[in-house]
Amino acid sequence: MAAKQKILIVDDDNNIAELISLYLTKECFDTLIVNDGESALQEFDTYAPQLILLDLMLPGIDGYQVCREIRSKSTTPIIMLSAKGEVFDKVLGLELGADDYMEKPFDSKELVARVKAVLRRTKPVAAVEETVQEKRVEYPDLIINLTNYSVLYNGHNVEMPPKELELLYFLAASPNHVYTREQLLDQIWGYEYVGDTRTVDVHIKRLREKISDHEGWRIATIWGIGYKFEVL
């Protein structure tokens, strides 16, 4: 069962605070009531709420200062509550970092709806590791990365035109698989390419000039058929 979301209610009018708590408890929230700014700052650290309902007119430290201090260390959502309906008060509250502002008296259903809306907006996105599928193959002394079009050979970057690199990657990604010249032409240059199979031979020749045979692998010619990246 999922843990209840915690809401810290900060209001010096305990009757109003209790009423708010009742509304939210019915909606399966966990609540904690405090009646002054100093207690709000103390309980914020220990209670660790997901949202704060903060009255502006508090004894001692007022709601504006509470908001300011919480914002200096946290992005926990804050909905300010106040009998003050002046535009200046609303703007000040929002500029200090409040996520919403409600005037007293307010409708219980609207309060609950605002709480849920703010929680939805500020809900942290699940830390999904969005793994970009990197197109990369590795062999001893050779790394071919199609994602960033780079080839590392014997610890050094090898400059290659895109088609050479794509051809090398395609062969190396399927070691020991023999491809005909026609298959390579279709895969790398596309079905609509108007050139002939000698294009493949020329690119293989250039690859061999840049990357010598290795004791663990090589670009092998299969006479009368085509080529393969041979792992020895």
C-alpha positions as CSV (number, residue, x, y, z in Angstrom):
1,M,0.0,0.0,0.0
2,A,1.4,3.4,-1.0
3,A,2.3,5.8,1.8
4,K,-0.1,8.7,2.3
5,Q,1.1,12.1,1.2
6,K,1.8,14.4,4.1
7,I,0.5,18.0,4.3
8,L,1.7,20.5,6.9
9,I,-1.1,22.9,7.9
10,V,0.2,26.2,9.3
11,D,-2.6,28.4,10.7
12,D,-3.0,30.3,14.0
13,D,-6.7,29.7,13.9
14,N,-6.9,26.2,15.2
15,N,-10.6,25.8,14.2
16,I,-9.8,26.5,10.6
17,A,-6.8,24.3,10.7
18,E,-8.8,21.4,12.2
19,L,-11.4,21.8,9.5
20,I,-8.8,21.8,6.7
21,S,-7.3,18.7,8.3
22,L,-10.7,17.0,8.3
23,Y,-11.2,17.7,4.6
24,L,-7.8,16.4,3.7
25,T,-7.9,13.3,5.9
26,K,-11.1,12.3,4.1
27,E,-9.1,12.4,0.9
28,C,-6.5,10.0,2.4
29,F,-3.9,12.6,3.2
30,D,-1.8,12.6,6.3
31,T,-1.8,16.0,8.1
32,L,0.0,17.8,10.8
33,I,-1.2,21.1,12.3
34,V,1.1,23.9,13.7
35,N,-0.1,27.3,14.8
36,D,3.0,29.6,14.4
37,G,5.8,30.2,12.0
38,E,8.6,29.0,14.2
39,S,6.9,25.6,14.7
40,A,6.3,25.4,11.0
41,L,10.0,25.7,10.3
42,Q,10.9,23.1,12.9
43,E,8.2,20.6,11.8
44,F,9.1,21.1,8.1
45,D,12.4,19.4,8.8
46,T,11.1,16.6,10.9
47,Y,7.7,15.9,9.3
48,A,9.0,16.3,5.7
49,P,5.7,17.1,4.1
50,Q,4.9,16.8,0.4
51,L,2.9,20.1,0.6
52,I,2.4,23.1,3.0
53,L,-0.8,25.0,3.5
54,L,0.5,28.3,4.9
55,D,-1.5,31.1,6.5
56,L,0.1,34.5,6.1
57,M,-0.9,36.1,9.3
58,L,1.0,34.2,12.0
59,P,2.3,35.2,15.4
60,G,6.1,35.7,15.5
61,I,7.4,34.7,12.1
62,D,4.8,35.5,9.5
63,G,3.9,33.4,6.5
64,Y,6.0,35.4,4.1
65,Q,9.1,34.8,6.1
66,V,8.3,31.1,6.5
67,C,7.9,30.8,2.8
68,R,11.2,32.6,2.2
69,E,13.1,30.4,4.5
70,I,11.7,27.1,3.2
71,R,12.3,28.2,-0.4
72,S,16.0,28.8,0.5
73,K,16.4,25.1,1.0
74,S,13.5,23.2,-0.6
75,T,11.1,23.2,-3.5
76,T,8.3,21.6,-1.5
77,P,5.0,23.1,-2.8
78,I,3.4,25.8,-0.8
79,I,-0.2,27.1,-1.0
80,M,-0.7,30.3,0.8
81,L,-3.9,31.0,2.7
82,S,-5.0,34.5,3.6
83,A,-8.0,36.7,4.3
84,K,-6.1,39.4,2.4
85,G,-7.4,39.5,-1.1
86,E,-5.2,42.4,-2.4
87,V,-3.4,41.8,-5.6
88,F,-0.1,43.0,-4.0
89,D,-0.4,40.3,-1.3
90,K,-1.0,37.6,-3.9
91,V,1.9,38.8,-6.1
92,L,4.3,39.0,-3.2
93,G,3.4,35.5,-2.0
94,L,3.9,34.0,-5.5
95,E,7.2,35.9,-6.0
96,L,8.5,34.5,-2.8
97,G,7.9,31.1,-4.2
98,A,4.4,30.0,-3.3
99,D,2.8,27.7,-5.8
100,D,-0.8,28.9,-5.3
101,Y,-2.7,31.4,-3.2
102,M,-6.2,31.0,-1.8
103,E,-8.4,33.7,-0.1
104,K,-10.3,32.9,3.1
105,P,-13.0,31.9,3.4
106,F,-12.7,29.2,0.8
107,D,-14.7,26.2,-0.3
108,S,-13.5,22.9,1.0
109,K,-13.9,21.2,-2.4
110,E,-11.9,23.9,-4.1
111,L,-9.1,23.6,-1.4
112,V,-8.8,19.9,-1.9
113,A,-8.8,20.3,-5.7
114,R,-6.1,22.9,-5.5
115,V,-4.0,20.7,-3.2
116,K,-4.3,17.8,-5.7
117,A,-3.6,20.0,-8.7
118,V,-0.4,21.4,-7.1
119,L,0.8,18.0,-6.1
120,R,0.3,16.7,-9.6
121,R,2.2,19.6,-11.1
122,T,5.1,19.3,-8.8
123,K,5.2,15.5,-8.6
124,P,8.8,14.4,-9.3
125,V,9.2,12.5,-12.5
126,A,10.2,9.0,-11.7
127,A,13.9,8.6,-12.2
128,V,13.6,6.6,-15.4
129,E,17.1,6.1,-16.8
130,E,16.4,6.9,-20.3
131,T,19.1,4.9,-21.9
132,V,19.8,6.1,-25.4
133,Q,20.6,3.0,-27.3
134,E,24.1,3.7,-28.3
135,K,25.2,2.1,-31.5
136,R,28.7,0.9,-30.6
137,V,30.8,-2.1,-31.1
138,E,34.1,-2.9,-29.5
139,Y,36.9,-5.2,-30.3
140,P,40.5,-5.3,-29.1
141,D,42.1,-2.0,-30.1
142,L,39.0,-1.0,-32.0
143,I,35.9,0.9,-31.0
144,I,33.3,1.9,-33.6
145,N,30.6,4.3,-32.5
146,L,27.8,5.0,-35.0
147,T,26.0,7.2,-32.5
148,N,28.6,9.9,-32.7
149,Y,30.3,8.7,-35.8
150,S,33.7,8.0,-34.3
151,V,36.3,5.3,-34.7
152,L,39.0,4.7,-32.1
153,Y,41.8,2.4,-33.4
154,N,44.9,1.7,-31.3
155,G,43.9,4.5,-29.0
156,H,43.7,7.1,-31.8
157,N,40.7,8.6,-33.6
158,V,40.5,7.7,-37.2
159,E,38.8,10.1,-39.5
160,M,36.4,8.5,-41.9
161,P,33.7,9.7,-44.3
162,P,30.2,8.6,-43.1
163,K,29.8,5.8,-45.6
164,E,33.1,4.2,-44.7
165,L,32.2,4.3,-41.0
166,E,28.7,3.0,-41.6
167,L,30.1,0.1,-43.7
168,L,32.7,-0.8,-41.0
169,Y,30.0,-0.6,-38.3
170,F,27.6,-2.8,-40.3
171,L,30.2,-5.5,-40.8
172,A,31.6,-5.4,-37.3
173,A,28.1,-5.4,-35.7
174,S,27.6,-8.9,-37.2
175,P,31.0,-10.6,-36.8
176,N,31.7,-13.6,-39.1
177,H,28.6,-13.0,-41.2
178,V,29.2,-12.9,-44.9
179,Y,27.5,-10.2,-46.9
180,T,27.4,-9.9,-50.7
181,R,28.4,-6.7,-52.4
182,E,24.7,-6.2,-53.4
183,Q,23.6,-6.6,-49.7
184,L,26.1,-4.1,-48.5
185,L,25.2,-1.7,-51.3
186,D,21.5,-1.9,-50.3
187,Q,22.2,-1.6,-46.6
188,I,24.7,1.3,-46.7
189,W,23.8,3.2,-49.8
190,G,20.1,2.3,-50.1
191,Y,18.0,0.4,-52.7
192,E,17.8,3.5,-54.9
193,Y,21.5,3.9,-55.3
194,V,22.5,4.0,-58.9
195,G,26.1,3.0,-58.5
196,D,27.5,-0.5,-58.9
197,T,29.1,-3.0,-56.6
198,R,32.6,-1.6,-57.2
199,T,31.6,1.2,-54.8
200,V,31.8,-1.4,-52.0
201,D,35.2,-2.6,-53.1
202,V,36.6,0.9,-53.2
203,H,35.3,1.6,-49.6
204,I,36.7,-1.7,-48.3
205,K,40.1,-0.8,-49.8
206,R,40.0,2.6,-48.0
207,L,39.0,1.0,-44.7
208,R,42.0,-1.4,-45.0
209,E,44.3,1.4,-45.6
210,K,43.2,3.1,-42.3
211,I,42.7,-0.1,-40.2
212,S,45.2,-2.9,-40.6
213,D,44.4,-6.5,-39.9
214,H,44.5,-7.3,-36.1
215,E,45.5,-10.6,-34.5
216,G,42.0,-10.8,-33.2
217,W,40.0,-9.6,-36.1
218,R,40.1,-8.5,-39.8
219,I,38.0,-7.4,-42.7
220,A,38.1,-10.5,-44.8
221,T,37.3,-11.0,-48.5
222,I,35.2,-14.0,-49.4
223,W,36.1,-14.5,-53.0
224,G,33.2,-14.5,-55.4
225,I,30.7,-13.5,-52.7
226,G,31.6,-10.4,-50.7
227,Y,33.0,-9.5,-47.3
228,K,32.8,-10.2,-43.6
229,F,34.3,-8.9,-40.3
230,E,36.1,-11.9,-39.2
231,V,36.8,-12.5,-35.5
232,L,39.9,-14.8,-35.2
